[in-house]
Amino acid sequence: MNRWVALCAADDVEPGSIWQGRLANGHKLAIYNVGGTVYVTDDACTHGEASLSEDGTLDGPIVECGFHNGRFDVRTGKPCAMPCTEPLRCWPVRIIDGNVCVNDASA
């Protein structure tokens, strides 16, 4: 079943910023605005469990974890700098009625 859940207002996520969202079950997500396009990944770095929304920095489509400086491409979740080797989970995103929404059917 496709169930789209609002995380925040799209206008709240300014270009170049990272926001944190949560699903109803408490699962944390990182919300990125890359040049006007919104992407959502799991919030926890796959290397050290650091929060990307709280400790990460965004440079174009690349988020850098503040824990060990590993990097991921938020468009694909692929790691692009050591020590990160496992990809981030990416979530399908839609802007619905001005809100950033993800499909939580597979949460």
FENLINTA-V18796 format. One record per run of one state. SS is the DSSP state (alpha for helix, beta for strand, coil for the rest). FROM is the first residue (numbers start at 1). TO is the last residue. If there is no record, write none. Layout:
<<SS/FROM/TO> <SS/FROM/TO>>
This chain:
<<coil/1/3> <beta/4/9> <alpha/10/12> <coil/13/17> <beta/18/22> <coil/23/27> <beta/28/34> <coil/35/36> <beta/37/42> <coil/43/43> <beta/44/44> <coil/45/50> <beta/51/51> <alpha/52/55> <coil/56/56> <beta/57/59> <coil/60/61> <beta/62/64> <coil/65/70> <beta/71/73> <coil/74/78> <beta/79/81> <coil/82/89> <beta/90/91> <coil/92/92> <beta/93/96> <coil/97/98> <beta/99/103> <coil/104/107>>
